Amino acid sequence: MKTIKQLVVCASLATAALGLTGCAGMSQQDRNTAIGAGAGAVVGGALTGGSAAGTVGGAAVGGVIGNQVKSTH
């Protein structure tokens, strides 16, 4: 069962990632990286029970995957 602290951390990371996607100067690849990092942080934190290492590791992996995603636009 998740604690309030874990839910707040996950929601904060997701909000920060979504906020970064709105930056006008960001390329599509930068936005994909930010989205991937945010999603990875949420998933990593959730899978490891909110541990800092899991959250940071998930953000790193998600950022790399997001960076490598090719846009169809």
PLY file of the C-alpha trace (Angstrom):
ply
format ascii 1.0
element vertex 73
property float x
property float y
property float z
element edge 72
property int vertex1
property int vertex2
end_header
0.00 0.00 0.00
1.33 3.40 -0.94
1.90 6.05 1.63
0.88 9.67 1.17
4.57 10.61 0.87
5.07 8.21 -2.03
1.98 9.49 -3.82
3.07 13.10 -3.37
6.56 12.37 -4.72
5.16 10.54 -7.76
2.62 13.27 -8.48
5.27 15.98 -8.10
7.63 14.26 -10.53
4.87 13.76 -13.07
3.82 17.40 -12.76
7.39 18.60 -13.21
7.82 16.46 -16.31
4.60 17.73 -17.82
5.61 21.31 -17.01
8.87 20.85 -18.89
7.04 19.68 -21.99
5.44 23.10 -22.37
8.73 24.98 -22.74
8.65 26.79 -26.07
12.38 26.46 -26.73
12.48 22.69 -26.38
12.92 20.44 -29.37
10.73 17.37 -29.82
13.62 15.21 -28.66
14.02 17.32 -25.50
10.30 16.98 -24.76
10.46 13.22 -25.31
13.42 13.02 -22.93
11.59 14.99 -20.24
8.44 12.92 -20.60
10.44 9.69 -20.50
12.32 10.80 -17.39
9.12 11.78 -15.61
7.34 8.57 -16.51
10.40 6.50 -15.61
10.66 8.20 -12.23
7.03 7.46 -11.44
7.30 3.82 -12.53
10.68 3.32 -10.84
9.39 4.79 -7.60
6.23 2.72 -7.73
8.06 -0.54 -8.44
10.55 -0.03 -5.61
8.12 1.20 -2.99
9.18 4.83 -3.33
12.91 4.35 -2.83
15.11 7.20 -4.00
17.37 4.84 -5.94
14.42 3.32 -7.79
13.00 6.74 -8.62
16.33 8.12 -9.87
17.12 4.92 -11.76
13.70 4.95 -13.39
14.14 8.59 -14.37
17.53 7.84 -15.95
16.27 4.86 -17.92
13.08 6.67 -18.95
15.06 9.71 -20.07
17.32 7.62 -22.26
14.38 5.81 -23.81
12.51 9.08 -24.36
15.60 10.60 -25.95
15.84 7.73 -28.44
12.18 7.85 -29.50
11.90 9.10 -33.05
9.15 11.59 -33.77
6.90 10.99 -36.76
6.40 14.73 -37.29
0 1
1 2
2 3
3 4
4 5
5 6
6 7
7 8
8 9
9 10
10 11
11 12
12 13
13 14
14 15
15 16
16 17
17 18
18 19
19 20
20 21
21 22
22 23
23 24
24 25
25 26
26 27
27 28
28 29
29 30
30 31
31 32
32 33
33 34
34 35
35 36
36 37
37 38
38 39
39 40
40 41
41 42
42 43
43 44
44 45
45 46
46 47
47 48
48 49
49 50
50 51
51 52
52 53
53 54
54 55
55 56
56 57
57 58
58 59
59 60
60 61
61 62
62 63
63 64
64 65
65 66
66 67
67 68
68 69
69 70
70 71
71 72
